[in-house]
Amino acid sequence: GMAADYLRSGYADVAVAGGSDALCRLTYSGFNVLQAVDPEPCSPFAATRKGITLGEGAGYLVLERWDDAVARGAAILAELTGYGASCDAHHPTAPAEDGHGAEAAMRGALAESRLTPAAVQYVNAHGTGTLLNDAAETRAIIAALGTDVPVSSTKSYFGHTLGAAGGIEAVITVL
């Protein structure tokens, strides 16, 4: 979102957006203390889910204004038409049960992009594999987008990469 704002405002001509995160014992220990780690690979949205699998990695996208990309003959893989952000400060380790924070972010992205929920063709969900997050996120997706959009989570393959999750999931969704 910040990269898009920089491009729109003219503050930047090109922006690199994404994230990275490496595992450390403190992080792993903290999630274990919360009893949030599944001993098996996580299974987001599955009835048998037991928690997260931690991962590490990085994912970045290079963003530029549409006209600039066309002018230089870039192979354009995707268009970022809008984004939404919200703060779900319900609890330090759990979302609000009704998913209102995620719903607000999705509705904000739709409004900024001037798209209807019917225009959304796929959701790469946060899908941590925890009971509370998956349930809240499901409620948010249904409230904001309805029940006809395909939803999956890549965390069953890569684990929850924490600060890298958004970047990695953005790259995967574009590809």
C-alpha positions as CSV (number, residue, x, y, z in Angstrom):
1,G,0.0,0.0,0.0
2,M,2.8,2.4,0.9
3,A,4.5,1.7,-2.4
4,A,1.3,2.3,-4.3
5,D,0.9,5.6,-2.5
6,Y,4.5,6.7,-3.3
7,L,3.9,5.9,-7.0
8,R,0.6,7.7,-7.2
9,S,2.0,10.8,-5.4
10,G,5.1,11.0,-7.6
11,Y,7.3,10.5,-4.6
12,A,8.8,7.4,-6.4
13,D,9.0,6.2,-9.9
14,V,9.6,2.6,-9.0
15,A,9.1,0.8,-5.7
16,V,10.1,-2.6,-4.3
17,A,7.4,-3.9,-2.0
18,G,7.5,-7.1,0.1
19,G,9.0,-8.6,3.2
20,S,11.4,-11.1,4.6
21,D,11.7,-13.0,7.9
22,A,14.1,-15.5,9.3
23,L,13.2,-18.0,12.0
24,C,14.8,-17.6,15.4
25,R,14.5,-19.6,18.6
26,L,12.8,-16.7,20.4
27,T,10.0,-16.6,17.8
28,Y,9.6,-20.3,17.7
29,S,9.5,-20.6,21.5
30,G,7.0,-17.8,21.7
31,F,4.5,-19.5,19.4
32,N,5.1,-22.8,21.2
33,V,4.3,-21.1,24.5
34,L,1.0,-19.9,22.9
35,Q,0.4,-23.6,21.9
36,A,-0.2,-22.3,18.4
37,V,2.3,-24.6,16.6
38,D,1.0,-27.7,14.8
39,P,3.5,-30.6,15.0
40,E,2.4,-31.6,11.4
41,P,2.4,-29.2,8.4
42,C,-0.5,-26.8,8.9
43,S,-3.8,-27.3,7.2
44,P,-5.5,-23.9,6.9
45,F,-9.3,-24.1,7.0
46,A,-9.3,-27.9,7.4
47,A,-11.5,-29.4,10.1
48,T,-8.4,-31.1,11.5
49,R,-6.3,-28.0,11.7
50,K,-4.2,-27.7,14.9
51,G,-2.3,-24.5,14.4
52,I,0.5,-22.9,12.5
53,T,3.7,-24.1,11.0
54,L,6.4,-21.5,11.1
55,G,8.5,-20.8,8.0
56,E,11.1,-18.3,6.7
57,G,11.6,-16.6,3.4
58,A,11.2,-13.5,1.4
59,G,9.0,-12.2,-1.4
60,Y,9.1,-8.9,-3.3
61,L,7.4,-7.2,-6.2
62,V,8.7,-4.4,-8.3
63,L,5.9,-1.8,-8.7
64,E,5.7,1.1,-11.2
65,R,3.1,3.2,-12.7
66,W,1.2,1.6,-15.6
67,D,2.1,4.2,-18.2
68,D,5.8,3.9,-17.3
69,A,5.8,0.1,-17.6
70,V,4.1,0.2,-21.0
71,A,6.5,2.9,-22.2
72,R,9.5,0.8,-21.4
73,G,7.9,-2.4,-22.8
74,A,7.8,-4.2,-19.5
75,A,6.1,-7.6,-19.2
76,I,3.3,-6.6,-16.9
77,L,2.2,-9.5,-14.8
78,A,-0.5,-7.9,-12.7
79,E,-2.1,-4.6,-11.9
80,L,-2.5,-3.3,-8.3
81,T,-5.8,-1.4,-8.5
82,G,-6.2,-0.7,-4.8
83,Y,-5.5,-1.8,-1.3
84,G,-7.1,-1.7,2.1
85,A,-5.7,-1.6,5.6
86,S,-7.2,-1.8,9.0
87,C,-6.1,-2.4,12.6
88,D,-7.7,-5.3,14.5
89,A,-6.4,-4.5,17.9
90,H,-8.9,-7.0,19.5
91,H,-6.1,-9.0,21.2
92,P,-2.3,-9.3,20.8
93,T,-2.5,-12.9,19.5
94,A,-6.1,-13.4,18.2
95,P,-8.4,-11.5,15.8
96,A,-11.9,-10.4,16.7
97,E,-14.2,-13.4,16.2
98,D,-16.4,-11.6,13.7
99,G,-13.4,-10.7,11.5
100,H,-14.3,-7.0,11.3
101,G,-10.7,-5.9,10.8
102,A,-10.1,-8.1,7.8
103,E,-13.5,-7.3,6.4
104,A,-12.7,-3.6,6.6
105,A,-9.4,-4.1,4.8
106,M,-11.2,-6.0,2.0
107,R,-14.0,-3.5,1.7
108,G,-11.4,-0.7,1.6
109,A,-9.5,-2.4,-1.2
110,L,-12.7,-2.9,-3.2
111,A,-13.7,0.8,-2.7
112,E,-10.3,2.1,-3.7
113,S,-10.1,-0.1,-6.8
114,R,-13.7,0.6,-7.7
115,L,-14.4,-3.1,-8.0
116,T,-17.4,-5.1,-6.9
117,P,-17.1,-8.3,-4.8
118,A,-18.2,-10.2,-7.9
119,A,-15.0,-9.0,-9.7
120,V,-12.7,-10.8,-7.3
121,Q,-11.6,-14.1,-8.9
122,Y,-9.4,-15.5,-6.1
123,V,-8.4,-14.9,-2.5
124,N,-5.0,-16.0,-1.2
125,A,-6.1,-16.0,2.4
126,H,-3.9,-15.4,5.4
127,G,-5.0,-18.9,6.5
128,T,-2.8,-19.5,9.5
129,G,-4.3,-22.9,10.3
130,T,-5.4,-21.7,13.8
131,L,-9.0,-22.1,14.9
132,L,-9.6,-18.5,15.7
133,N,-7.9,-16.9,12.7
134,D,-9.4,-19.3,10.1
135,A,-12.9,-18.8,11.5
136,A,-12.6,-15.0,11.7
137,E,-11.1,-14.8,8.3
138,T,-13.8,-17.0,6.8
139,R,-16.5,-14.7,8.3
140,A,-14.7,-11.7,6.9
141,I,-14.4,-13.1,3.4
142,I,-18.0,-14.1,3.3
143,A,-19.1,-10.7,4.7
144,A,-17.0,-8.7,2.2
145,L,-17.0,-10.9,-0.9
146,G,-19.7,-13.5,-0.5
147,T,-19.4,-17.2,-1.0
148,D,-18.6,-17.6,-4.7
149,V,-14.9,-16.6,-4.7
150,P,-12.2,-19.4,-4.6
151,V,-10.1,-19.2,-1.4
152,S,-6.9,-21.0,-0.5
153,S,-3.8,-20.4,1.6
154,T,-0.2,-21.0,0.7
155,K,0.8,-21.5,4.3
156,S,0.3,-25.2,4.0
157,Y,3.3,-25.2,1.7
158,F,5.6,-22.5,3.2
159,G,4.4,-22.1,6.8
160,H,3.7,-18.8,8.3
161,T,6.6,-16.6,7.3
162,L,5.5,-13.8,9.6
163,G,7.0,-10.5,8.2
164,A,7.5,-12.2,4.8
165,A,4.0,-13.6,4.5
166,G,2.4,-10.7,2.6
167,G,5.2,-10.4,0.2
168,I,5.4,-14.1,-0.5
169,E,1.7,-14.4,-0.9
170,A,1.6,-11.4,-3.2
171,V,4.2,-13.1,-5.5
172,I,2.4,-16.4,-5.5
173,T,-0.9,-14.7,-6.2
174,V,0.6,-12.8,-9.2
175,L,2.2,-16.0,-10.6
